[in-house]
Amino acid sequence: DERRKAGVPKGSGWVVSASWQLTDRFIPFTRFGHSDGGAEVAAESAFSVGFEFSPRKDQAWSLGAGWAKPNRRTYGPDVRDEYVIESSFGVQITRNFSLLPNLQVLLDPAANPDEDTVIVFGLRAGISL
């Protein structure tokens, strides 16, 4: 296949994901995954937990936290475990347009080993036709 031709090593892994709609407005979730580190994946193991809360039908706020054991083959043997906290607030502006700003705080980011903390702000827009 194309990966073999490109020299990408084989890899395998698994993930478990669960969420529960406890009320019309509150949905907690959790995820865990593990890989053998092949195929140049970013993390060998990862765990996250969080929730989504909808104060109104056209809004959704989420908060999550996670841990990852970065792939030693990709980032080297001395890479530290990585932690993240993320929050987003989605709002339906019109029937066909929504915005989702988010904020991520990464602690000990594997892809930026010279920094202890990296803050990332994102903005996603959705258009439905």
mmCIF file of the C-alpha atoms, coordinates in Angstrom:
data_MODEL
# 
_entry.id   MODEL 
# 
loop_
_atom_site.group_PDB 
_atom_site.id 
_atom_site.type_symbol 
_atom_site.label_atom_id 
_atom_site.label_alt_id 
_atom_site.label_comp_id 
_atom_site.label_asym_id 
_atom_site.label_entity_id 
_atom_site.label_seq_id 
_atom_site.pdbx_PDB_ins_code 
_atom_site.Cartn_x 
_atom_site.Cartn_y 
_atom_site.Cartn_z 
_atom_site.occupancy 
_atom_site.B_iso_or_equiv 
_atom_site.pdbx_formal_charge 
_atom_site.auth_seq_id 
_atom_site.auth_comp_id 
_atom_site.auth_asym_id 
_atom_site.auth_atom_id 
_atom_site.pdbx_PDB_model_num 
ATOM 1   C CA . ASP A 1 1   ? 0.000   0.000  0.000  1.00 0.00 ? 1   ASP A CA 1 
ATOM 2   C CA . GLU A 1 2   ? 0.990   3.694  -0.072 1.00 0.00 ? 2   GLU A CA 1 
ATOM 3   C CA . ARG A 1 3   ? 2.338   3.669  3.507  1.00 0.00 ? 3   ARG A CA 1 
ATOM 4   C CA . ARG A 1 4   ? 4.726   0.838  2.751  1.00 0.00 ? 4   ARG A CA 1 
ATOM 5   C CA . LYS A 1 5   ? 5.981   2.645  -0.370 1.00 0.00 ? 5   LYS A CA 1 
ATOM 6   C CA . ALA A 1 6   ? 6.534   5.796  1.706  1.00 0.00 ? 6   ALA A CA 1 
ATOM 7   C CA . GLY A 1 7   ? 8.474   3.842  4.356  1.00 0.00 ? 7   GLY A CA 1 
ATOM 8   C CA . VAL A 1 8   ? 5.910   4.359  7.131  1.00 0.00 ? 8   VAL A CA 1 
ATOM 9   C CA . PRO A 1 9   ? 6.181   1.507  9.658  1.00 0.00 ? 9   PRO A CA 1 
ATOM 10  C CA . LYS A 1 10  ? 3.192   -0.656 10.576 1.00 0.00 ? 10  LYS A CA 1 
ATOM 11  C CA . GLY A 1 11  ? 1.333   -0.038 13.802 1.00 0.00 ? 11  GLY A CA 1 
ATOM 12  C CA . SER A 1 12  ? -1.735  -1.086 15.710 1.00 0.00 ? 12  SER A CA 1 
ATOM 13  C CA . GLY A 1 13  ? -3.788  0.151  18.616 1.00 0.00 ? 13  GLY A CA 1 
ATOM 14  C CA . TRP A 1 14  ? -7.225  0.426  20.163 1.00 0.00 ? 14  TRP A CA 1 
ATOM 15  C CA . VAL A 1 15  ? -9.488  3.006  21.765 1.00 0.00 ? 15  VAL A CA 1 
ATOM 16  C CA . VAL A 1 16  ? -12.481 2.959  24.114 1.00 0.00 ? 16  VAL A CA 1 
ATOM 17  C CA . SER A 1 17  ? -14.830 5.936  24.163 1.00 0.00 ? 17  SER A CA 1 
ATOM 18  C CA . ALA A 1 18  ? -17.958 6.422  26.250 1.00 0.00 ? 18  ALA A CA 1 
ATOM 19  C CA . SER A 1 19  ? -20.445 9.224  26.756 1.00 0.00 ? 19  SER A CA 1 
ATOM 20  C CA . TRP A 1 20  ? -23.719 9.408  28.638 1.00 0.00 ? 20  TRP A CA 1 
ATOM 21  C CA . GLN A 1 21  ? -26.541 11.875 28.131 1.00 0.00 ? 21  GLN A CA 1 
ATOM 22  C CA . LEU A 1 22  ? -27.457 12.321 31.789 1.00 0.00 ? 22  LEU A CA 1 
ATOM 23  C CA . THR A 1 23  ? -29.944 15.133 31.123 1.00 0.00 ? 23  THR A CA 1 
ATOM 24  C CA . ASP A 1 24  ? -31.082 17.139 28.106 1.00 0.00 ? 24  ASP A CA 1 
ATOM 25  C CA . ARG A 1 25  ? -28.235 19.558 28.871 1.00 0.00 ? 25  ARG A CA 1 
ATOM 26  C CA . PHE A 1 26  ? -25.374 17.528 30.365 1.00 0.00 ? 26  PHE A CA 1 
ATOM 27  C CA . ILE A 1 27  ? -23.201 14.888 28.650 1.00 0.00 ? 27  ILE A CA 1 
ATOM 28  C CA . PRO A 1 28  ? -20.028 13.599 30.355 1.00 0.00 ? 28  PRO A CA 1 
ATOM 29  C CA . PHE A 1 29  ? -17.468 11.607 28.358 1.00 0.00 ? 29  PHE A CA 1 
ATOM 30  C CA . THR A 1 30  ? -14.268 9.640  28.768 1.00 0.00 ? 30  THR A CA 1 
ATOM 31  C CA . ARG A 1 31  ? -11.773 8.117  26.317 1.00 0.00 ? 31  ARG A CA 1 
ATOM 32  C CA . PHE A 1 32  ? -8.736  5.871  26.581 1.00 0.00 ? 32  PHE A CA 1 
ATOM 33  C CA . GLY A 1 33  ? -6.468  4.610  23.835 1.00 0.00 ? 33  GLY A CA 1 
ATOM 34  C CA . HIS A 1 34  ? -3.235  2.700  23.435 1.00 0.00 ? 34  HIS A CA 1 
ATOM 35  C CA . SER A 1 35  ? -0.961  1.862  20.513 1.00 0.00 ? 35  SER A CA 1 
ATOM 36  C CA . ASP A 1 36  ? 2.206   -0.090 19.934 1.00 0.00 ? 36  ASP A CA 1 
ATOM 37  C CA . GLY A 1 37  ? 3.891   3.161  18.845 1.00 0.00 ? 37  GLY A CA 1 
ATOM 38  C CA . GLY A 1 38  ? 4.136   2.127  15.199 1.00 0.00 ? 38  GLY A CA 1 
ATOM 39  C CA . ALA A 1 39  ? 2.926   4.066  12.151 1.00 0.00 ? 39  ALA A CA 1 
ATOM 40  C CA . GLU A 1 40  ? 4.433   7.263  13.617 1.00 0.00 ? 40  GLU A CA 1 
ATOM 41  C CA . VAL A 1 41  ? 1.461   7.916  15.917 1.00 0.00 ? 41  VAL A CA 1 
ATOM 42  C CA . ALA A 1 42  ? 1.758   10.887 18.276 1.00 0.00 ? 42  ALA A CA 1 
ATOM 43  C CA . ALA A 1 43  ? 1.001   9.015  21.518 1.00 0.00 ? 43  ALA A CA 1 
ATOM 44  C CA . GLU A 1 44  ? 1.436   5.480  22.811 1.00 0.00 ? 44  GLU A CA 1 
ATOM 45  C CA . SER A 1 45  ? -1.332  5.940  25.406 1.00 0.00 ? 45  SER A CA 1 
ATOM 46  C CA . ALA A 1 46  ? -3.874  8.658  26.096 1.00 0.00 ? 46  ALA A CA 1 
ATOM 47  C CA . PHE A 1 47  ? -6.749  9.289  28.503 1.00 0.00 ? 47  PHE A CA 1 
ATOM 48  C CA . SER A 1 48  ? -9.278  12.117 28.605 1.00 0.00 ? 48  SER A CA 1 
ATOM 49  C CA . VAL A 1 49  ? -12.388 13.040 30.548 1.00 0.00 ? 49  VAL A CA 1 
ATOM 50  C CA . GLY A 1 50  ? -14.801 15.930 30.273 1.00 0.00 ? 50  GLY A CA 1 
ATOM 51  C CA . PHE A 1 51  ? -18.338 17.094 29.704 1.00 0.00 ? 51  PHE A CA 1 
ATOM 52  C CA . GLU A 1 52  ? -20.584 19.144 27.459 1.00 0.00 ? 52  GLU A CA 1 
ATOM 53  C CA . PHE A 1 53  ? -23.231 21.417 28.954 1.00 0.00 ? 53  PHE A CA 1 
ATOM 54  C CA . SER A 1 54  ? -25.920 23.117 26.863 1.00 0.00 ? 54  SER A CA 1 
ATOM 55  C CA . PRO A 1 55  ? -27.375 26.124 28.698 1.00 0.00 ? 55  PRO A CA 1 
ATOM 56  C CA . ARG A 1 56  ? -29.691 26.737 25.718 1.00 0.00 ? 56  ARG A CA 1 
ATOM 57  C CA . LYS A 1 57  ? -30.703 24.740 22.650 1.00 0.00 ? 57  LYS A CA 1 
ATOM 58  C CA . ASP A 1 58  ? -28.402 26.819 20.426 1.00 0.00 ? 58  ASP A CA 1 
ATOM 59  C CA . GLN A 1 59  ? -25.336 26.784 22.735 1.00 0.00 ? 59  GLN A CA 1 
ATOM 60  C CA . ALA A 1 60  ? -22.896 24.172 24.015 1.00 0.00 ? 60  ALA A CA 1 
ATOM 61  C CA . TRP A 1 61  ? -19.995 24.639 26.454 1.00 0.00 ? 61  TRP A CA 1 
ATOM 62  C CA . SER A 1 62  ? -17.439 21.879 26.918 1.00 0.00 ? 62  SER A CA 1 
ATOM 63  C CA . LEU A 1 63  ? -14.536 21.336 29.268 1.00 0.00 ? 63  LEU A CA 1 
ATOM 64  C CA . GLY A 1 64  ? -12.069 18.479 29.111 1.00 0.00 ? 64  GLY A CA 1 
ATOM 65  C CA . ALA A 1 65  ? -8.719  17.366 30.469 1.00 0.00 ? 65  ALA A CA 1 
ATOM 66  C CA . GLY A 1 66  ? -6.337  14.776 29.141 1.00 0.00 ? 66  GLY A CA 1 
ATOM 67  C CA . TRP A 1 67  ? -3.033  12.979 29.537 1.00 0.00 ? 67  TRP A CA 1 
ATOM 68  C CA . ALA A 1 68  ? -0.854  11.418 26.864 1.00 0.00 ? 68  ALA A CA 1 
ATOM 69  C CA . LYS A 1 69  ? 2.299   9.333  26.897 1.00 0.00 ? 69  LYS A CA 1 
ATOM 70  C CA . PRO A 1 70  ? 4.028   10.581 23.726 1.00 0.00 ? 70  PRO A CA 1 
ATOM 71  C CA . ASN A 1 71  ? 5.491   8.089  21.291 1.00 0.00 ? 71  ASN A CA 1 
ATOM 72  C CA . ARG A 1 72  ? 9.169   7.606  22.203 1.00 0.00 ? 72  ARG A CA 1 
ATOM 73  C CA . ARG A 1 73  ? 9.947   6.554  18.596 1.00 0.00 ? 73  ARG A CA 1 
ATOM 74  C CA . THR A 1 74  ? 8.601   9.878  17.302 1.00 0.00 ? 74  THR A CA 1 
ATOM 75  C CA . TYR A 1 75  ? 9.751   12.313 20.029 1.00 0.00 ? 75  TYR A CA 1 
ATOM 76  C CA . GLY A 1 76  ? 12.781  10.538 21.497 1.00 0.00 ? 76  GLY A CA 1 
ATOM 77  C CA . PRO A 1 77  ? 13.441  8.611  24.711 1.00 0.00 ? 77  PRO A CA 1 
ATOM 78  C CA . ASP A 1 78  ? 13.466  11.642 27.036 1.00 0.00 ? 78  ASP A CA 1 
ATOM 79  C CA . VAL A 1 79  ? 10.041  13.030 26.095 1.00 0.00 ? 79  VAL A CA 1 
ATOM 80  C CA . ARG A 1 80  ? 7.797   13.928 29.052 1.00 0.00 ? 80  ARG A CA 1 
ATOM 81  C CA . ASP A 1 81  ? 4.154   12.994 29.498 1.00 0.00 ? 81  ASP A CA 1 
ATOM 82  C CA . GLU A 1 82  ? 1.843   15.644 28.061 1.00 0.00 ? 82  GLU A CA 1 
ATOM 83  C CA . TYR A 1 83  ? -1.275  17.122 29.703 1.00 0.00 ? 83  TYR A CA 1 
ATOM 84  C CA . VAL A 1 84  ? -4.011  19.289 28.213 1.00 0.00 ? 84  VAL A CA 1 
ATOM 85  C CA . ILE A 1 85  ? -7.006  21.271 29.405 1.00 0.00 ? 85  ILE A CA 1 
ATOM 86  C CA . GLU A 1 86  ? -9.462  22.421 26.743 1.00 0.00 ? 86  GLU A CA 1 
ATOM 87  C CA . SER A 1 87  ? -12.633 24.466 26.775 1.00 0.00 ? 87  SER A CA 1 
ATOM 88  C CA . SER A 1 88  ? -14.945 25.492 23.950 1.00 0.00 ? 88  SER A CA 1 
ATOM 89  C CA . PHE A 1 89  ? -18.236 27.307 23.572 1.00 0.00 ? 89  PHE A CA 1 
ATOM 90  C CA . GLY A 1 90  ? -20.309 26.649 20.485 1.00 0.00 ? 90  GLY A CA 1 
ATOM 91  C CA . VAL A 1 91  ? -23.129 28.927 19.452 1.00 0.00 ? 91  VAL A CA 1 
ATOM 92  C CA . GLN A 1 92  ? -25.548 28.710 16.553 1.00 0.00 ? 92  GLN A CA 1 
ATOM 93  C CA . ILE A 1 93  ? -25.545 32.274 15.161 1.00 0.00 ? 93  ILE A CA 1 
ATOM 94  C CA . THR A 1 94  ? -28.172 31.637 12.469 1.00 0.00 ? 94  THR A CA 1 
ATOM 95  C CA . ARG A 1 95  ? -29.929 28.537 11.180 1.00 0.00 ? 95  ARG A CA 1 
ATOM 96  C CA . ASN A 1 96  ? -27.015 27.892 8.778  1.00 0.00 ? 96  ASN A CA 1 
ATOM 97  C CA . PHE A 1 97  ? -24.013 29.404 10.582 1.00 0.00 ? 97  PHE A CA 1 
ATOM 98  C CA . SER A 1 98  ? -22.276 28.475 13.844 1.00 0.00 ? 98  SER A CA 1 
ATOM 99  C CA . LEU A 1 99  ? -19.090 29.501 15.652 1.00 0.00 ? 99  LEU A CA 1 
ATOM 100 C CA . LEU A 1 100 ? -16.980 27.430 18.029 1.00 0.00 ? 100 LEU A CA 1 
ATOM 101 C CA . PRO A 1 101 ? -14.111 29.265 19.738 1.00 0.00 ? 101 PRO A CA 1 
ATOM 102 C CA . ASN A 1 102 ? -11.837 27.116 21.899 1.00 0.00 ? 102 ASN A CA 1 
ATOM 103 C CA . LEU A 1 103 ? -8.897  27.462 24.242 1.00 0.00 ? 103 LEU A CA 1 
ATOM 104 C CA . GLN A 1 104 ? -6.282  24.768 24.895 1.00 0.00 ? 104 GLN A CA 1 
ATOM 105 C CA . VAL A 1 105 ? -3.577  24.801 27.547 1.00 0.00 ? 105 VAL A CA 1 
ATOM 106 C CA . LEU A 1 106 ? -0.878  22.202 26.909 1.00 0.00 ? 106 LEU A CA 1 
ATOM 107 C CA . LEU A 1 107 ? 1.521   21.303 29.712 1.00 0.00 ? 107 LEU A CA 1 
ATOM 108 C CA . ASP A 1 108 ? 4.851   19.728 28.745 1.00 0.00 ? 108 ASP A CA 1 
ATOM 109 C CA . PRO A 1 109 ? 3.963   19.609 25.014 1.00 0.00 ? 109 PRO A CA 1 
ATOM 110 C CA . ALA A 1 110 ? 5.886   16.841 23.254 1.00 0.00 ? 110 ALA A CA 1 
ATOM 111 C CA . ALA A 1 111 ? 6.122   18.746 19.971 1.00 0.00 ? 111 ALA A CA 1 
ATOM 112 C CA . ASN A 1 112 ? 7.607   21.792 21.730 1.00 0.00 ? 112 ASN A CA 1 
ATOM 113 C CA . PRO A 1 113 ? 10.009  20.426 24.382 1.00 0.00 ? 113 PRO A CA 1 
ATOM 114 C CA . ASP A 1 114 ? 11.564  23.844 25.128 1.00 0.00 ? 114 ASP A CA 1 
ATOM 115 C CA . GLU A 1 115 ? 8.259   25.102 26.556 1.00 0.00 ? 115 GLU A CA 1 
ATOM 116 C CA . ASP A 1 116 ? 6.548   24.018 29.772 1.00 0.00 ? 116 ASP A CA 1 
ATOM 117 C CA . THR A 1 117 ? 3.189   25.531 28.748 1.00 0.00 ? 117 THR A CA 1 
ATOM 118 C CA . VAL A 1 118 ? 1.681   26.376 25.376 1.00 0.00 ? 118 VAL A CA 1 
ATOM 119 C CA . ILE A 1 119 ? -1.662  28.158 24.987 1.00 0.00 ? 119 ILE A CA 1 
ATOM 120 C CA . VAL A 1 120 ? -3.626  27.744 21.757 1.00 0.00 ? 120 VAL A CA 1 
ATOM 121 C CA . PHE A 1 121 ? -6.743  29.644 20.744 1.00 0.00 ? 121 PHE A CA 1 
ATOM 122 C CA . GLY A 1 122 ? -8.882  28.341 17.924 1.00 0.00 ? 122 GLY A CA 1 
ATOM 123 C CA . LEU A 1 123 ? -12.000 29.411 16.089 1.00 0.00 ? 123 LEU A CA 1 
ATOM 124 C CA . ARG A 1 124 ? -14.077 27.094 13.934 1.00 0.00 ? 124 ARG A CA 1 
ATOM 125 C CA . ALA A 1 125 ? -16.967 28.252 11.779 1.00 0.00 ? 125 ALA A CA 1 
ATOM 126 C CA . GLY A 1 126 ? -19.621 25.958 10.377 1.00 0.00 ? 126 GLY A CA 1 
ATOM 127 C CA . ILE A 1 127 ? -21.870 26.581 7.403  1.00 0.00 ? 127 ILE A CA 1 
ATOM 128 C CA . SER A 1 128 ? -24.676 24.186 6.558  1.00 0.00 ? 128 SER A CA 1 
ATOM 129 C CA . LEU A 1 129 ? -26.568 24.379 3.286  1.00 0.00 ? 129 LEU A CA 1 
# 
